[in-house]
Amino acid sequence: MPQPSQVDLVGVGLNATDTVIALSHFPEPGSKVEYSTSSVLPGGQVASAVVACQQWGLKTRYVGSLGDDIAATLHREAFTHAGVEARIITVPNCASRQSLILVDAVGERTVLWRQDQRLDLHPHHLQREWIVNARALHVDGYDIAAATLAATWAREAGVPVIADLDEIYPGIEALLELVDYLIVSRDFPARLMNEPHLEKSIRLMHARYGCRLTAATLGPEGVLAFDGTQLHYTPAFHVPVQDTTGAGDTFHAGFIYGLLQNWPLQRQLDFACAAAALNCTAVGARGNIETVASIEDLIVHGERYPAAFHLTTSA
């Protein structure tokens, strides 16, 4: 394969083949529930964020692993169609990652997933040129050693690192020390810092790991972020929700897009919230990755949920 070119974003992390099952309500234990539709779609935290950024005009590269099954073909075709440069490690005689996603009548999703350990991405799978020839690196931390090596190379080359984390993987401390923009799920800061108060735990993450920004995405309540000086809160946009799968992935993509445009932080958070909201109006992790113009229109004209936080500005 030829030497990698310069890209705007490189993502190292998970992909998944999502079977999205629409339900009228979430089943009770021991019950039977009729489902209305099912769809098999490409997804995965980093893979979906990279595809979104590519669709918005950035030049992107994805690094990850796949099996040699029909699901792998689905992902390769999706990357090719989007224009993403895919650096895929193929594992022979192995099924690609699978997720079953149950979506209830209000669009809330529950994820069941499995992965063959042979799909794990290891440091020896990576090439330094894939990482340093980029303006930003995005990781999810699942394959912690590979993510840490990629972040190390990025830090050495002055490439900012963005992380999307929802689990405290063994060895995560070393990765966190290399992350510039740490944007995590709602309950992650409390579990990591042993501090139940969200505002305090976000500040503590920032102080311990020296990030430029620490933030937690809050679903319909929006996002809470700390930049080392003050807290920033952005309410979510109120849209007709069909499926929340991929909302966080699209939020991260929106944040990265704004970061690479050198936008002010508030505009980055607005764009990320609006992009995530619009993606929830259709089925799948990449169900409705809207145009930049449509996202900007929602920011200007869209309705927001009531503010869930009223902040002080002192550090």
C-alpha positions in Angstrom: 0.0 0.0 0.0 1.4 3.5 -0.8 2.7 5.9 1.8 -0.2 7.6 3.6 -1.1 11.1 2.6 -1.8 13.9 5.0 -5.4 13.8 6.3 -7.4 16.0 8.7 -8.5 13.2 11.0 -7.3 9.7 11.8 -9.5 7.5 13.9 -8.2 4.4 15.7 -10.9 2.3 17.3 -14.1 0.3 17.0 -16.4 -0.5 14.2 -19.5 -2.7 14.5 -22.2 -4.2 12.4 -25.5 -3.1 14.1 -28.7 -5.0 13.8 -31.2 -2.3 14.9 -34.5 -3.8 16.1 -37.5 -1.4 16.6 -39.8 -2.3 19.5 -43.0 -0.8 20.8 -41.6 -1.1 24.4 -38.7 -2.7 26.1 -39.5 -6.3 27.0 -40.1 -7.4 30.6 -38.2 -10.5 31.7 -39.9 -13.7 30.5 -42.2 -11.8 28.0 -42.7 -11.9 24.3 -42.5 -8.7 22.3 -43.3 -8.2 18.7 -40.9 -6.1 16.7 -41.8 -4.0 13.8 -38.6 -3.7 11.7 -34.9 -4.7 11.8 -32.0 -3.2 9.9 -28.4 -4.3 9.4 -26.2 -1.2 9.3 -22.6 -0.2 9.8 -21.7 1.5 13.1 -19.0 1.7 15.8 -17.8 4.7 17.8 -14.7 5.8 15.9 -15.7 4.4 12.5 -19.0 6.4 12.6 -17.3 9.6 13.7 -14.7 9.3 11.0 -17.4 8.8 8.3 -19.4 11.9 9.6 -16.3 14.1 9.3 -15.6 12.8 5.8 -19.1 13.6 4.8 -18.7 17.2 6.0 -15.6 17.6 3.8 -12.7 16.6 5.9 -10.1 14.2 4.7 -10.1 11.1 6.9 -8.4 7.8 7.7 -9.8 4.9 9.7 -7.6 2.3 11.4 -9.3 -0.8 12.7 -9.9 -4.5 12.4 -12.5 -6.7 10.6 -13.1 -10.3 10.1 -13.5 -11.9 6.6 -17.2 -12.2 6.6 -20.1 -10.5 4.8 -20.1 -7.8 7.5 -16.6 -6.9 6.7 -17.7 -6.3 3.1 -20.5 -4.0 4.4 -17.9 -1.9 6.3 -15.4 -1.7 3.4 -18.1 -0.6 1.0 -19.3 2.0 3.5 -15.8 3.4 3.9 -15.2 3.4 0.1 -18.6 5.1 -0.6 -17.9 7.8 2.0 -14.3 8.4 0.7 -12.6 7.3 3.9 -9.0 6.0 3.6 -9.4 2.6 5.5 -6.3 0.9 6.9 -8.0 -2.4 7.9 -6.3 -5.3 9.7 -8.2 -8.4 8.4 -8.5 -11.4 10.7 -9.1 -14.6 8.7 -11.8 -17.1 9.6 -13.3 -14.6 12.0 -16.6 -12.9 12.3 -16.6 -9.1 12.5 -18.0 -7.3 15.5 -21.7 -7.6 16.0 -24.2 -5.5 18.0 -27.9 -6.1 18.5 -29.6 -2.7 19.3 -33.1 -2.7 20.8 -34.8 0.7 20.1 -38.0 1.5 22.0 -40.9 3.7 21.0 -39.2 6.9 22.2 -35.9 6.1 20.4 -33.9 5.0 23.4 -31.5 2.2 22.6 -30.1 -0.8 24.5 -27.0 -2.4 23.0 -26.1 -6.1 23.1 -22.7 -6.8 21.6 -20.1 -9.4 21.1 -16.5 -9.5 19.7 -14.0 -12.3 19.0 -10.8 -11.5 20.9 -8.9 -12.2 17.7 -10.2 -8.8 16.4 -8.4 -6.9 19.2 -6.1 -4.2 17.7 -2.5 -4.4 19.0 0.4 -1.9 18.9 2.2 -4.0 16.3 -0.8 -3.5 13.9 -0.2 0.3 13.8 2.2 2.3 11.6 3.4 5.6 12.9 2.9 7.3 9.5 -0.9 6.6 9.8 -1.0 8.7 12.9 1.4 11.5 12.6 0.2 12.5 9.0 -3.0 13.9 10.4 -4.3 17.1 12.0 -6.2 15.2 14.8 -6.4 11.7 16.3 -9.6 10.2 17.6 -9.6 7.1 19.8 -12.2 5.2 21.9 -9.8 3.3 24.2 -11.2 -0.2 23.7 -7.9 -1.6 22.5 -6.0 0.3 25.2 -2.4 -0.5 24.3 -2.9 0.4 20.6 -4.8 3.6 21.5 -2.0 4.6 23.9 0.7 4.0 21.3 -1.2 6.0 18.7 -1.8 8.9 21.2 1.9 8.8 22.1 2.9 9.2 18.5 0.3 12.0 18.1 1.6 13.8 21.2 5.2 13.6 19.9 4.1 15.0 16.6 2.0 17.8 18.1 -1.3 16.2 16.8 -4.2 16.8 19.2 -5.9 13.7 20.7 -9.7 13.4 21.2 -11.1 10.5 23.2 -14.6 9.1 23.4 -14.7 6.9 26.5 -17.5 5.1 28.3 -15.6 2.3 30.1 -12.6 2.3 32.5 -10.4 -0.2 30.7 -7.3 -1.6 32.4 -4.4 0.7 31.7 -6.5 3.7 30.9 -4.5 6.1 33.1 -1.6 6.1 30.6 -4.0 7.0 27.7 -5.7 9.7 29.7 -2.4 11.5 30.3 -2.1 11.8 26.5 -5.6 13.1 25.7 -6.2 16.7 24.9 -10.0 16.7 24.5 -11.6 14.1 26.8 -15.3 13.8 26.0 -16.9 10.9 27.9 -20.3 9.4 28.8 -22.4 10.8 31.6 -21.4 8.5 34.4 -17.7 8.0 33.4 -16.3 11.0 35.5 -18.0 9.8 38.7 -16.7 6.3 38.3 -13.2 7.4 37.3 -12.7 10.1 40.0 -14.9 8.6 42.7 -16.8 11.8 42.9 -20.6 11.6 42.3 -21.0 15.4 41.7 -20.7 15.8 37.9 -19.3 19.4 37.9 -16.7 18.5 40.5 -15.7 15.2 38.7 -15.2 17.0 35.4 -12.9 19.6 37.0 -11.0 16.8 38.8 -10.4 14.9 35.5 -9.0 18.1 34.0 -6.7 18.7 36.9 -5.4 15.1 37.1 -4.7 14.5 33.5 -3.9 18.0 32.2 -6.4 17.9 29.3 -7.2 21.0 27.4 -10.9 20.2 27.8 -12.9 17.6 29.8 -16.6 17.1 29.0 -19.5 14.7 29.6 -22.3 14.2 27.1 -25.7 14.1 28.8 -28.2 12.9 26.2 -31.3 15.1 26.1 -29.6 17.4 28.7 -26.8 18.3 26.3 -23.1 18.6 27.3 -21.1 19.9 30.2 -17.5 20.9 29.7 -14.6 22.4 31.6 -11.7 24.3 29.9 -9.5 24.8 32.9 -11.0 28.2 33.6 -14.7 27.9 33.5 -17.5 25.4 33.0 -19.5 25.5 29.7 -23.0 24.1 29.4 -24.9 23.6 26.1 -28.5 22.3 26.2 -29.5 19.6 23.6 -31.8 20.3 20.7 -35.4 19.0 20.8 -36.0 17.0 17.6 -38.4 14.0 16.8 -36.2 11.1 18.0 -36.4 7.8 16.2 -33.1 6.2 17.3 -30.4 7.4 19.7 -27.8 5.0 18.3 -24.7 6.9 17.3 -25.6 10.2 19.0 -22.4 10.2 20.9 -20.4 9.2 17.9 -21.9 12.1 15.9 -21.4 14.5 18.8 -17.6 13.7 18.8 -17.5 14.1 15.0 -19.2 17.5 15.3 -16.8 18.6 18.0 -13.8 17.5 15.9 -15.1 19.2 12.8 -15.5 22.5 14.8 -12.0 22.0 16.4 -10.4 21.7 13.0 -12.2 24.8 11.8 -10.7 26.7 14.8 -14.1 27.7 16.0 -14.7 29.1 19.5 -15.6 26.4 22.0 -19.2 27.4 22.3 -19.7 27.1 18.6 -18.0 23.7 18.6 -20.4 22.5 21.3 -23.5 23.9 19.6 -22.5 22.2 16.3 -21.8 18.9 18.0 -25.2 19.0 19.9 -27.0 19.9 16.7 -25.3 17.2 14.6 -26.0 14.6 17.3 -29.7 15.6 17.5 -30.3 15.4 13.8 -28.7 11.9 13.6 -31.3 10.7 16.1 -34.1 11.5 13.7 -33.4 8.3 11.6 -32.4 4.7 12.3 -28.8 3.7 12.8 -25.5 5.0 14.0 -25.1 6.9 10.8 -28.8 7.3 10.1 -29.0 11.0 9.5 -25.5 12.6 9.3 -26.8 15.9 8.0 -25.0 18.6 5.9 -23.1 21.4 7.6 -25.7 23.8 6.3 -28.6 21.8 7.9 -26.8 21.6 11.2 -26.1 25.3 11.2 -29.8 25.9 10.5 -30.9 23.9 13.5 -28.5 25.9 15.7 -30.1 29.1 14.6 -33.8 28.0 14.4 -34.0 24.9 16.5 -35.8 24.4 19.8 -33.7 23.3 22.8 -34.5 21.4 25.9 -34.7 23.4 29.1 -31.3 24.0 30.7 -30.4 21.3 33.2 -27.4 23.3 34.7 -27.0 26.8 36.0 -23.3 27.4 36.3 -20.8 29.5 38.2 -17.8 30.6 36.1 -15.0 30.3 38.7 -12.4 27.6 38.4 
